[in-house]
Amino acid sequence: MTNERTDKPAIKIDRAIEIARDDAQKVYRDLSSDYYASAALAADGWHVQFQLKDIKVNGGGPYYLIDAQSGAICAKRYEQ
């Protein structure tokens, strides 16, 4: 069994990151100065991770699973 999607996502990578960022800013406030975002499409949707830009700082950022068809947040986790 493969973990790759065969159908094209309705939600594109930029939109998935935007959905995650909009939700995460309610908790983290401004993410743009301290975090960078990455996203990967898997069989279960977009995996969006925010990581600290400064590797010397302890902690982590929010993680999201975004449905690739509807844009709904399926799961989220906050690391601080």
C-alpha positions in Angstrom: 0.0 0.0 0.0 1.4 3.4 -0.9 1.0 6.7 0.9 0.7 8.8 -2.2 -2.5 10.4 -3.4 -3.8 9.7 -6.9 -6.4 12.4 -7.0 -5.5 16.1 -7.4 -6.2 18.1 -4.3 -8.8 20.8 -4.4 -6.8 22.8 -1.8 -3.4 23.8 -3.1 -0.3 24.1 -0.9 -0.5 27.8 -0.4 -4.1 27.6 0.8 -3.3 24.7 3.1 -0.6 26.8 4.8 -2.9 29.8 5.0 -5.6 27.8 6.7 -3.1 26.5 9.2 -1.6 29.9 9.8 -4.9 31.6 10.3 -5.8 29.1 13.0 -2.4 29.0 14.6 -2.2 32.8 15.0 -5.1 32.6 17.5 -2.6 30.8 19.8 0.8 31.9 18.6 -0.1 35.4 17.4 2.4 36.4 14.7 4.1 33.4 13.1 5.9 35.3 10.3 8.9 36.6 12.3 9.8 33.4 14.2 8.6 30.5 12.2 8.7 29.1 8.7 6.1 26.9 7.2 6.4 23.7 5.2 3.7 21.4 3.8 3.6 18.0 2.3 0.7 16.2 0.6 0.1 12.6 1.8 -2.8 10.2 1.4 -4.6 11.7 4.4 -4.2 15.3 3.4 -1.8 18.3 3.8 0.7 18.0 6.6 1.6 21.6 7.6 4.4 22.2 10.0 5.7 25.5 11.5 9.3 25.3 12.6 11.4 27.9 14.5 13.7 29.8 12.2 16.3 30.1 15.0 17.6 26.6 15.7 19.2 27.7 18.9 15.8 28.4 20.5 14.1 25.5 22.3 10.5 24.7 21.4 8.5 24.0 18.4 5.6 25.3 16.4 2.1 24.1 15.5 1.4 21.1 13.3 -1.7 20.6 11.2 -3.4 18.0 9.1 -5.6 19.8 6.5 -8.1 17.9 4.3 -6.9 18.3 0.7 -10.4 18.4 -0.7 -12.4 20.5 1.7 -9.7 22.5 3.6 -11.0 21.4 6.9 -8.6 21.0 9.8 -8.5 17.3 10.6 -6.0 17.5 13.4 -3.7 20.0 15.1 -0.9 19.9 17.7 0.9 22.7 19.4 4.5 22.4 20.6 6.1 25.1 22.8 
